[in-house]
Amino acid sequence: MDVLETVKSYVVENFLFGEDRRIGPDTEFLENGILDSTGVLELIGFLEEKFAIRVEDDEVVPDNLDSLNKITLYISKKTGKIQPA
């Protein structure tokens, strides 16, 4: 499973209660009420554990974490692994 699908599964199960019609690759989590500040922290914990990365304080910005596509790009940069488009 690629990064996008892995993160989508996590978000759908933990924040959307299995309702995946609300989320697309570019759906903004904060603007659409999918995540709040606590949810962002939970998501960071998941990303750090699942992908063996460390999310630095200055990396906790919408450009890195506010959609499936942004997270996929961010994880690719952190791990050095290119994800399929």
C-alpha positions in Angstrom: 0.0 0.0 0.0 1.4 3.4 -0.9 1.7 6.4 1.4 -1.5 8.1 0.1 -3.6 4.9 0.6 -2.1 4.2 4.0 -2.8 7.7 5.3 -6.2 7.7 3.7 -7.1 4.5 5.5 -5.9 5.9 8.8 -7.8 9.2 8.4 -11.0 7.5 7.3 -11.0 5.0 10.1 -10.0 7.4 12.9 -11.6 10.7 11.9 -14.3 9.9 9.4 -15.7 6.8 11.0 -15.4 4.8 7.8 -17.0 7.4 5.5 -14.5 7.8 2.8 -16.6 9.9 0.4 -15.6 13.1 2.2 -12.0 12.8 1.3 -10.0 13.1 -1.9 -6.3 13.5 -2.6 -6.5 17.3 -2.3 -9.2 17.7 0.4 -7.9 20.1 3.0 -8.3 18.5 6.4 -8.5 21.6 8.5 -10.7 23.6 6.2 -13.2 20.7 5.9 -13.3 19.9 9.6 -11.7 16.5 9.2 -8.9 17.3 11.7 -8.6 19.7 14.5 -5.4 20.5 16.5 -5.6 17.3 18.5 -6.2 15.3 15.3 -3.1 16.8 13.8 -1.1 15.6 16.7 -2.6 12.1 16.4 -1.8 12.1 12.7 1.8 13.1 13.4 2.1 10.2 15.9 0.8 7.8 13.2 3.1 9.2 10.5 6.2 9.0 12.8 5.4 5.4 13.8 4.3 4.1 10.4 7.0 5.7 8.3 9.8 5.8 10.8 10.3 9.5 10.5 10.5 12.4 12.9 8.2 15.4 12.3 10.1 18.5 13.5 8.2 21.3 15.1 8.9 23.7 12.1 7.5 21.0 9.7 4.0 21.1 11.4 2.5 23.4 8.8 -0.4 23.0 6.4 1.9 22.7 3.4 3.1 19.4 4.8 0.1 17.9 6.5 -3.2 19.3 5.3 -4.2 16.8 2.6 -3.3 13.3 1.4 -1.3 14.7 -1.5 0.7 17.1 0.7 1.4 14.3 3.2 2.5 11.9 0.4 5.0 14.5 -0.9 6.2 15.3 2.6 6.8 11.6 3.5 8.5 11.1 0.1 10.9 14.0 1.0 11.5 12.7 4.5 12.2 9.1 3.5 13.8 9.8 0.1 11.4 7.4 -1.5 9.5 8.6 -4.6 5.7 7.8 -4.5 3.8 7.0 -7.6 1.8 10.0 -9.0 
